């Protein structure tokens, strides 16, 4: 963002929360993770252990319950950034981005890591 300022380009950052899209589709993610896992050398698989992959996929399934399906929250931020005379530097779309990720970003790293 700051690098582009010297060229007269204003960059706005849109930070969406967790939305239901093809990128967050659990079935696709699980399939891709298993394909990647199978390509790993045995020593790396042993370092992480089989539980790592299983637990990660289980976490994705839990997170899936918190998906936001209203993508207009993101597109409204995009529209405002593109059409406003004075757009904001940062936009947060979704309740989780505003109430979880944004405050978390202001905490000291040790505390945010613990959370």
N, C-alpha and C positions, 0 to 999 in steps of 0.2 A: 504494500500500500504506500509506504513512504518513498520507495524507490521510484514509483510512477509519478509522484507529485512534481518532480523536477521537469517532467514532460508535459505538465498541465493536465494530467489525467487524475481524476478523483476516483478513488477506489472505495467502495463500501463493502463491508464484510457482513455476510448473512450467515448467522450461526443457528441452524435449525436444531431442534431437539430430535427425538426419536420418532420418525414418521414411517408409516407403512408404505414401502415402495418395493420395487424389485431388488434393490440393493439390500434391504433388510429382510427379504424373504428367507425364513428359517430353513425351508427345504433346500433351496439353492445354496445357502451358506453351508449347511451341513454336508451336502454332496461335495462342494468344493473343498471343504476342510478335510474330508476323508480322502479325496483324490490327492491333495497336497501331502497328507500324512503318509500315504502309501509310498510316495516318492522320496521320503526322508531316509537318510541312512539309519541303520539299526541303532547305532550309538546315540544318535539324537533322540530317536524314539524312546530308547531306554532312559535317557536323561530326564525326559519329560514324564514318561510313564503313560500307560494306556488310560489311566484315570484322568489325565489332563484333558484329552480330547473329549471324553465322555462328559466330564464336568462342564467344559466350555459349551458344549452343545446344549446341556441341560440349562445353563445360564441363559443362553439365547432364547430358549423356549419360555423361560420365566419373563424375560424382557419383552417378548412378543406381546404379552398381555397388556403392556403399557404403551403400545403403539398409538400414535395419534393418526387418525385417518383423514383429517381435514387439511389437505395440502394447500388449501387457499390461504392458510396462515403464512406459508412460505412465499407463495406467489404474490400475496399482498405486500410483503416486505420488498420483494423484487420490484414490484410496480412502483412503490413509493421511492425506492432508491433510484429508479430510472427516470421518474417524472417529476420529482420534487425539485423546487428551485434550490433548496438547501437540504440535501439528503443527510441523514445521520451517518456517522462513521461505522457504527455497528448496529445490526438488527438481530434480535433474538426471536425466533419463531417457535411457539409451542410453550406449554406451561413448564415442561421440564427444563427447557433452556433458560427460562426466566427465573424459576424458583430453585433450580438445583445447580446447573452448570455455571451460570453467571456468578452467583455468590461463591461457589466453590473456587472459581478462578481468582478471587481476591484473598483467599486464605493462604497462609504460609504453606509451602510445598509439603512439609512433613505432616501437617494436619490434613491437607486434602488427600495425601497418599493413604493416610490411616482410614479416612472415610471411604 
